[in-house]
Amino acid sequence: MDFRLAGICIGFLLNFFTLMIMTPILPLLILDVCDGDTSKATLYCGAAMAIFSLFGCIGTPLLGKLSDKKGRKWFIFISCFGEFMSLSGAYAVYLTRRVWILFIVNVFAGLCSGIMGLAFSYVADILKPEDRSKGFGILGAMVGLSLIGGPTIGGYLGHVYSYGAVIYVAYAAIGLDLIFVPLFLKESLPDHDKSYKAINENEADESQSIRLPFNTTLAFSDLNIFSSFGLITKNRFVLGMCFVFMLDTVGFLGIFSQLALFEKLVYEWGSLRIGLFIGANGTTIIIGQGLLLKPLLNIFGERKMIILALTCEILSYIPFLFITEGMWAYTSLALKPVGSLMMPLTQGIVSKSYDERVQGKVMSVVGTIQTFSGFLGPVVFCGLFSYFTGSDGPMFFPRIGFYVAILLDCIALAIALIMMGKYPPDYYVEGLSTPSETERSPIISRRQ
């Protein structure tokens, strides 16, 4: 067993546990600050998530580029510190009942975010291309474990004790992560790999770079957060699949951003039942990414699995269009294990298409897409939920988000089918994929 894989899984798990333990609590805390005004609280929740994700769109690719040059470990530590800052913002709201503090803190926390892209880059560094989808599935299972334990524990502590108790446990988890990463996580890139530049980049001279601590040089070109997307545009199939991934993720994160307040309003659930339901969602991710991914990949392959995952995701939203009793919400989880596979499948396709030296850049693109979806989803879905549940709305229609999520996944499914029909499995872009021992020139040629 590669102990580096175990190490990144532990660090990743602690980071996501800190995030997920606050999931059933933070919306209810903001609702309490808003004196029970669901429409207002939804706007505040959406704004907090959007600010974090918007600045994460800057931080995620920047950390990815720097990690290609200097290694992953210390940038993973920076991302953990970003989660610590975000938690501190929630604690400030708890103490002062001032939501605007969370907005300000999330600016800096977002700039330090990027754990998703960095963790997946780390796995890409230590595994062979053919094993990466399975490795990404293991990281996805860590997300599932966090989804099970975090919301369940958070909901219980908030129900039995107080919101403060949840925050203290979250501090313990992220504090442990901030100790574990620098002391026990091994670097995934050998020293000679850290000196590699991204494909088609030249060494920057002193006039074109900024000196940072720890003997790190940041080229001005690295400040262009869109430059990494150039690698994605060179492979049109990968570009199309990234767009499919974005549509699916916007719907998923949009629903997730309003889920606690939806369940509170429609089903009259408290923190415990909300936490248990989110925890049950985590169980489906464990089943899907931890148990089903490998055998299903062996049977169907990545392309067919993406179609199957999108179809199951669509079907999982349908029960919320009709059910009025909260207990029936659990029927939506039947197909979730397969629907949860979109992330590792997309990351596997992207990772295998590029040189090992630029895994940080290309995986940061996937992370940036997810981060941007974390901005767009809450803005759209929380805005719609607030509008259709507020007194000024044309009608009381809290289920609007599920209709929008189904529409987005239907569009994603159609695009995926078109891309797979246009670009056969043997399509590739030579020079971008992992080089052999005799290094290939990074000049593009397409096999049509």
ROVEXMAR-934735 format. One line per 8 residues: number of its first residue (from 1); for each residue x negated, y negated, z of C-alpha. Coordinates in steps of 0.001 Angstrom, whole numbers, plus 500000, padded with zeros to 6 digits. Example, Ala and Ser with C-alpha at 12.3 -4.5 7.8 and 13.67 -1.06 7.14 Angstrom:
BEGIN
1> 487700 504500 507800 ~ 486330 501060 507140
END
This chain:
BEGIN
1> 500000 500000 500000 ~ 498746 496508 499158 ~ 498774 494621 502459 ~ 498898 491328 500571 ~ 502400 492254 499398 ~ 503418 492975 502987 ~ 501891 489672 504085 ~ 503753 487510 501572
9> 506984 489358 502378 ~ 506593 488526 506095 ~ 505806 484874 505413 ~ 508627 484600 502892 ~ 511084 486311 505267 ~ 510326 483962 508179 ~ 510685 480910 505944 ~ 514036 481993 504533
17> 515297 483163 507908 ~ 514749 479612 509191 ~ 516800 478281 506291 ~ 519580 480855 506537 ~ 520110 480749 510310 ~ 521232 477142 509859 ~ 523616 477956 506997 ~ 526839 478512 509009
25> 525931 475802 511526 ~ 524766 472714 509638 ~ 528021 472139 507686 ~ 530049 472541 510885 ~ 527671 470201 512717 ~ 528169 467573 510016 ~ 531929 468225 510113 ~ 531835 467558 513853
33> 529922 464313 513296 ~ 532584 463319 510732 ~ 535347 463937 513325 ~ 536859 466816 511360 ~ 537124 465007 507996 ~ 536425 467907 505588 ~ 536282 465739 502478 ~ 533707 463378 504008
41> 531663 466211 505521 ~ 531512 467980 502144 ~ 530084 464870 500509 ~ 527444 464570 503222 ~ 526498 468252 502929 ~ 526255 468005 499161 ~ 524174 464822 499389 ~ 521730 466377 501871
49> 521201 469438 499674 ~ 520958 467326 496521 ~ 518288 465015 497982 ~ 516206 467960 499127 ~ 516476 469651 495731 ~ 515902 466474 493705 ~ 512563 465796 495371 ~ 511846 469511 495239
57> 511885 469167 491448 ~ 508760 467035 491889 ~ 507090 469065 494620 ~ 507689 472569 493232 ~ 505811 472286 489898 ~ 503080 470144 491451 ~ 502332 472719 494137 ~ 502447 475443 491500
65> 499834 473719 489349 ~ 497538 473027 492266 ~ 497852 476617 493461 ~ 496638 477851 490052 ~ 493418 475928 490658 ~ 492866 476302 494397 ~ 494779 479434 495358 ~ 498236 480088 496795
73> 497697 480402 500540 ~ 497451 476802 501700 ~ 500189 475584 499415 ~ 502456 478272 500855 ~ 501572 476798 504247 ~ 502574 473324 503002 ~ 505929 474737 501904 ~ 506447 476221 505350
81> 505761 472808 506843 ~ 508423 471387 504514 ~ 510952 473796 506012 ~ 509842 472673 509479 ~ 510543 469053 508478 ~ 513998 469938 507122 ~ 514854 471704 510378 ~ 513690 468669 512309
89> 516131 466545 510313 ~ 518994 468828 511344 ~ 517844 468598 514968 ~ 517856 464810 514716 ~ 521490 464922 513522 ~ 522335 467165 516479 ~ 520752 464737 518946 ~ 521795 461386 517471
97> 524938 462191 515414 ~ 523428 460172 512551 ~ 523571 462043 509242 ~ 521428 459491 507374 ~ 518341 460756 509241 ~ 518743 464105 507488 ~ 518781 462344 504123 ~ 515467 460591 504805
105> 513747 463681 506192 ~ 514895 465755 503205 ~ 512986 463443 500852 ~ 509676 464525 502413 ~ 510816 468094 503033 ~ 511788 468404 499365 ~ 508371 467188 498214 ~ 506777 469937 500333
113> 509149 472642 499106 ~ 508234 475292 496570 ~ 508023 478493 498602 ~ 510075 480370 496017 ~ 507794 479665 493066 ~ 504625 480092 495121 ~ 505723 483414 496607 ~ 506665 484826 493219
121> 503364 483571 491763 ~ 501564 485329 494620 ~ 503316 488597 493752 ~ 502495 488109 490061 ~ 498821 487703 491025 ~ 498584 491012 492865 ~ 500793 493278 490699 ~ 500485 494559 487157
129> 502887 493010 484605 ~ 504992 496165 484385 ~ 505452 496206 488172 ~ 506344 492554 488670 ~ 510123 492819 488318 ~ 510095 495426 491067 ~ 507831 493242 493211 ~ 510137 490299 492646
137> 512994 492550 493686 ~ 511226 493201 496996 ~ 510999 489445 497589 ~ 514668 489215 496670 ~ 515338 491842 499311 ~ 513571 489575 501822 ~ 516068 486876 500869 ~ 518786 489446 501489
145> 517407 490317 504933 ~ 517374 486608 505744 ~ 520937 486317 504491 ~ 522000 489168 506752 ~ 520160 488274 509933 ~ 520048 484485 509689 ~ 523744 483591 509287 ~ 524895 486407 511581
153> 522592 485340 514414 ~ 523243 481657 513741 ~ 526996 482124 513699 ~ 526935 484161 516904 ~ 524701 481721 518797 ~ 526765 478758 517610 ~ 529993 480476 518645 ~ 528829 481768 522049
161> 526320 479100 523068 ~ 525777 475892 521089 ~ 524410 474519 517839 ~ 521280 473571 519778 ~ 520576 477225 520569 ~ 520571 478008 516845 ~ 518096 475214 516163 ~ 515726 476422 518887
169> 515664 479942 517444 ~ 515023 478466 513984 ~ 512093 476495 515419 ~ 510671 479722 516838 ~ 510853 481422 513429 ~ 509244 478631 511414 ~ 506650 478101 514153 ~ 505666 481750 513888
177> 505422 481358 510108 ~ 503153 478328 510452 ~ 500834 480489 512583 ~ 501066 483649 510459 ~ 500306 482138 507053 ~ 496923 480510 507808 ~ 495717 483328 510061 ~ 496924 486516 508376
185> 498024 485862 504783 ~ 495258 486816 502340 ~ 494508 484710 499278 ~ 495888 486294 496094 ~ 493481 484682 493606 ~ 489762 485570 493503 ~ 487440 482585 493712 ~ 486584 482670 490027
193> 490271 482574 489023 ~ 490855 479361 490962 ~ 488630 477496 488524 ~ 490777 478405 485528 ~ 492660 475624 483869 ~ 496098 476055 482436 ~ 496388 477015 478793 ~ 495270 474243 476400
201> 494154 471924 479240 ~ 490698 470364 479347 ~ 488607 469491 482369 ~ 489592 466051 483563 ~ 486817 463532 484177 ~ 486630 461445 487312 ~ 488512 458539 485713 ~ 491446 460813 484945
209> 491838 462468 488330 ~ 492495 461828 492001 ~ 490292 463173 494782 ~ 492259 465004 497466 ~ 491092 466592 500740 ~ 489494 470061 500823 ~ 487487 469409 497640 ~ 490616 469365 495494
217> 490933 467303 492329 ~ 494341 466380 490952 ~ 494387 465372 487297 ~ 496809 462637 486324 ~ 498294 465109 483849 ~ 499301 467273 486810 ~ 501600 464485 487991 ~ 503731 465052 484905
225> 506295 467456 486353 ~ 507563 468333 482869 ~ 504215 469460 481439 ~ 504681 473026 482726 ~ 507870 473279 480678 ~ 505736 473134 477537 ~ 504694 476725 478184 ~ 508331 477793 478358
233> 509296 476035 475116 ~ 506612 477980 473236 ~ 508624 481179 473679 ~ 512161 480563 472477 ~ 513589 483730 473985 ~ 512183 482837 477402 ~ 513524 479284 476988 ~ 517007 480623 476287
241> 516922 483008 479222 ~ 515780 480210 481539 ~ 518851 478231 480478 ~ 521033 481271 481190 ~ 519403 481540 484610 ~ 520060 477841 485282 ~ 523787 478087 484466 ~ 524183 481121 486723
249> 522192 479502 489544 ~ 524117 476217 489367 ~ 527326 478178 489898 ~ 525904 480341 492678 ~ 524305 477488 494636 ~ 527292 475245 494018 ~ 529621 477800 495575 ~ 527161 478408 498390
257> 526954 474689 499211 ~ 530693 474457 499890 ~ 531357 477992 501134 ~ 531288 477330 504890 ~ 533652 474357 504650 ~ 535886 476241 502180 ~ 536211 479127 504623 ~ 536802 476750 507514
265> 539538 474887 505628 ~ 541278 477706 503752 ~ 540805 480666 506118 ~ 540370 478708 509367 ~ 537182 480578 510176 ~ 534725 479519 512882 ~ 530937 479765 512842 ~ 530910 483460 513791
273> 533169 484671 510972 ~ 531443 482375 508485 ~ 528070 483764 509559 ~ 529294 487352 509317 ~ 530585 486835 505778 ~ 527356 485214 504613 ~ 525506 488067 506304 ~ 527616 490553 504368
281> 526541 488758 501189 ~ 522964 489364 502274 ~ 523690 493072 502554 ~ 524693 493128 498879 ~ 521376 491518 497928 ~ 519476 494138 499926 ~ 521409 496893 498155 ~ 520956 495321 494742
289> 517378 494084 494794 ~ 516021 496563 497314 ~ 517719 499780 496185 ~ 519413 499436 492777 ~ 516980 497292 490799 ~ 514328 499912 490110 ~ 516618 502806 489030 ~ 518881 500521 486991
297> 515867 498989 485234 ~ 514640 502472 484362 ~ 518047 503343 482888 ~ 519084 500145 481106 ~ 516010 497913 480794 ~ 515819 494201 481582 ~ 517953 492898 478724 ~ 520999 495073 479299
305> 520678 494530 483033 ~ 520990 490753 482580 ~ 524282 491239 480713 ~ 525520 493614 483405 ~ 524445 491247 486216 ~ 526255 488269 484682 ~ 529415 490320 484144 ~ 529431 491485 487763
313> 528831 487935 488987 ~ 531886 486717 487071 ~ 534052 489501 488460 ~ 532874 488786 492026 ~ 534307 485241 491891 ~ 537771 486280 490705 ~ 539211 487395 494105 ~ 538728 483871 495486
321> 541168 482555 492889 ~ 544061 484390 494546 ~ 543424 485637 498081 ~ 544968 483730 500973 ~ 543878 485973 503851 ~ 540232 485750 504853 ~ 539786 489490 505347 ~ 540337 490057 501629
329> 537358 487849 500806 ~ 535184 490899 501419 ~ 536581 492513 498255 ~ 534481 490015 496289 ~ 531340 491773 497523 ~ 531954 495074 495704 ~ 530033 494039 492565 ~ 527660 491570 494215
337> 524727 494047 494455 ~ 524394 494089 490664 ~ 525296 490408 490304 ~ 522417 489495 492624 ~ 519809 490839 490193 ~ 519687 487797 487879 ~ 516809 486125 489710 ~ 514247 488980 489687
345> 515256 489962 486146 ~ 514661 486441 484825 ~ 511415 486092 486744 ~ 510230 489427 485399 ~ 510878 488370 481786 ~ 509137 485030 482278 ~ 506150 486400 484174 ~ 505363 489155 481672
353> 505326 486639 478827 ~ 502377 484580 480089 ~ 498691 484742 480902 ~ 497751 485634 484486 ~ 495891 482328 484868 ~ 499068 480240 484520 ~ 501427 482296 486679 ~ 501654 479386 489132
361> 502745 477044 486368 ~ 505289 479311 484708 ~ 506747 480598 487965 ~ 506951 477017 489226 ~ 509109 476323 486165 ~ 511512 479035 487315 ~ 511306 477586 490820 ~ 511967 474096 489445
369> 514991 475372 487518 ~ 516294 476871 490729 ~ 515498 473664 492629 ~ 517209 471521 489996 ~ 520193 473867 490181 ~ 520110 473278 493932 ~ 520525 469593 493135 ~ 523128 469851 490380
377> 525239 472587 492010 ~ 525947 470776 495310 ~ 526532 467449 493529 ~ 529129 468924 491177 ~ 530766 471497 493425 ~ 530805 469492 496660 ~ 532032 466485 494711 ~ 534904 468498 493228
385> 535716 470127 496568 ~ 535770 466743 498318 ~ 537922 465173 495602 ~ 540487 467976 495494 ~ 540759 468264 499282 ~ 540774 464551 500106 ~ 543782 462313 500512 ~ 543039 460491 497251
393> 542919 463628 495121 ~ 545643 464386 492563 ~ 546391 467735 494231 ~ 545151 469994 497014 ~ 543008 472488 495128 ~ 540053 473786 497202 ~ 539470 476744 494845 ~ 538323 474531 491968
401> 534673 475515 492468 ~ 535306 479182 491727 ~ 536936 478332 488391 ~ 533920 476230 487449 ~ 531471 478986 488513 ~ 533314 481524 486336 ~ 533199 479125 483376 ~ 529450 478573 483768
409> 528717 482298 483951 ~ 530880 482968 480891 ~ 528829 480401 478946 ~ 525627 481967 480290 ~ 526806 485421 479194 ~ 527572 484183 475674 ~ 524136 482536 475358 ~ 522387 485655 476641
417> 524136 487803 474033 ~ 523196 485349 471269 ~ 519542 485206 472345 ~ 519254 488975 472585 ~ 520791 489353 469144 ~ 518444 486792 467610 ~ 515209 487892 469276 ~ 514647 491672 469330
425> 512782 493431 472160 ~ 509513 493453 470157 ~ 509508 489661 469788 ~ 506510 488066 471425 ~ 504276 484994 471336 ~ 500698 486146 470995 ~ 498184 484356 473190 ~ 500615 483535 475973
433> 500905 487024 477430 ~ 498449 488619 479836 ~ 495030 488836 478113 ~ 493023 492000 477792 ~ 489502 492354 479157 ~ 488293 490702 475959 ~ 489969 487379 476470 ~ 492234 486241 473651
441> 492417 482731 472330 ~ 495467 480873 473691 ~ 496589 479883 470187 ~ 500198 480627 469445 ~ 501314 482981 466722 ~ 504786 484416 466535 ~ 505847 487831 465438 ~ 509216 487320 463819
END
